[in-house]
């Protein structure tokens, strides 16, 4: 998969651009040399080739050398991103299967070079999913599905990534979400049927469960109650280290809780399979954003039913015990987490194999060793907002007054913005803005409450406008990061090395 012949330095015909050329971006493949060059604040695509007419699909200004070579200078546009992916095929998102993998949600579209650096330094065998965003985050950041992929393409080129990449259309909830992202070139589709999970099944009594069981969408499930009982009550499912058995009550509870979710995932999968050729995409099933933990029996039920209905998936995200708050470490009983994890991992091996996916996975440092070990590397680590927090840390270092301004605004937004997240930060426990000086700015990212406050308010911060209709923070934030790409990459590399290192030993 890794192409041979990466150029060690810029070839002669690129030299006129060398002023702003980013050396790590220069790559040669199939007679074409491609790189990124800086012109003021913006990046430009530069390319050169020995023969005539080599720039199919690109846009920009083409000049010809006396010796027959040609050179192109063009914008980092959507069209050129597409052309770069065609010319450098490893940059086209593709399924990565059961390889140990990590997802790097990047809300600003500037983090990929830092992610590349962390991977290279710590765990080059981990397959990256640089492009990853949920529909909710796209709405909040004003980006479309293709923008997210394009930003990752430019970032991977800039950082000099030479391996395969995936792209994750994350937390898709509706058929319309699937249709939108299928056309944009994603390779991994994370289906979130959480709205169809009936969490009240956990506390319903037997008559209530019987009644709700009778009202499951049996035709969508291509099933009936008698057949369901026959499949599950006869014998337990063997997993290494034990078995998972069902009695009437456990089966009814699992089916009532997850039956509609199974039907929804199946419909989403079938729609996707009708839009994309087999082998061009893979599926993750996530029930992590539900109220109650996924039991072993429920995991077995979901996986067995999806398989019976012909759904193929590469990873599954159960809802684990404890609290997975955004951007901070795990809060909960570590022993119980480990015990549940071991069983979920054994089920994933017995009924797949498929990977277990750790959602809200950033900053869960106390979980990584156990997660890596229990899954034996059949793991996907999904992170998102933490790269935005590292962007803020960078701004705290290079433009502290801007971070303090953002922080004061984030505090105003927090009571409202926290509603759709599981967070426990309180405004009272976070540092008061009037007590902060410039030197305190980077440290805000190390304070639990300030960190969560900054995390969940990203959408408000990135889309806030002043009275004149100008973006209040987003433009300045991006400008600082583009002015100091090295500082941002260094923050990301340091932070993500801590995420990836525990997985380096188990990479498969
Ligand atoms: Zn999730």
Boltz pocket constraint, residues with backbone or C-beta under 6 A from the ligand:
constraints:
  - pocket:
      binder: B
      contacts: [[A, 171], [A, 286], [A, 288], [A, 289], [A, 359], [A, 360]]
      max_distance: 6.0
